[in-house]
Amino acid sequence: MNSNASRKVARAAASGRSSKVRKQIPIGYYSSLGAIVIAGVFVIGYSRYEKTQPTASSSSIPPSIGTKWRVAFGVDVCGKYVPNLPASAPSTAGGLYSSGDGLIQVAPVSSKATGNNANLANFLKGESSIKITSTSIDVQGKGNVKLSTACGGKGAVITYAVWPSLLVTTPKIYHSASSVKFQNDELVAISVLSQGQKPTKPPSEVALVSSPTTSSSVPVATPSSKSSTNTSPGSSSSASSSSVPG
């Protein structure tokens, strides 16, 4: 009898402990889970904000839609420039296109050509008349040139030479087209030269000099008939050039 009573007491005690354990709430576990959920929601929300709200610094980098810049351009193969690229549509590459006279027109019509997207790599993507790989260059007017056998069998490398203005005589050399971010009135040459050869300015430098820059983003006052009659051509040209950033 005493033995049975003892077993009943032991079972009751064990049952009480199990019930107590089940009734305890794991506060630490649920707190950690809640913190993870809150952190996840914050990260997703912040990422969405960053994607939909560009920073002021990135949106302020020129050129912007409506800007009109010009860049003298040419392709030098072993010391001789090939003919100018043919004209392409103004909408090419978002507004980076060839005007057929050796100039690249930087006239963004979409974000594809604004800010840092206004670069040589993006321009080349829109031009079917030129294709560059790690081993060759294929350009209209010259055909396919293998770098390993170019320039009299001496071999050649492709570099990208940039003269920031007409007054600069020594170019800055880049090894990637995406590194060449366009600026107004600069000169850019794709140079396929053997070791020791130095790039020269593209012949389209002449077109850059003879064709003044205009920009639709700069308001131009329309003179009255009386003032236009009394204004000399020299003063009109001066006013036009002064409205363009250097």
Summary of the structure (lengths in Angstrom):
residues: 246
radius of gyration: 33.8
end to end distance: 109.5
largest distance: 131.5
contacts: 663
relative contact order: 0.13
helix: 39%
strand: 20%
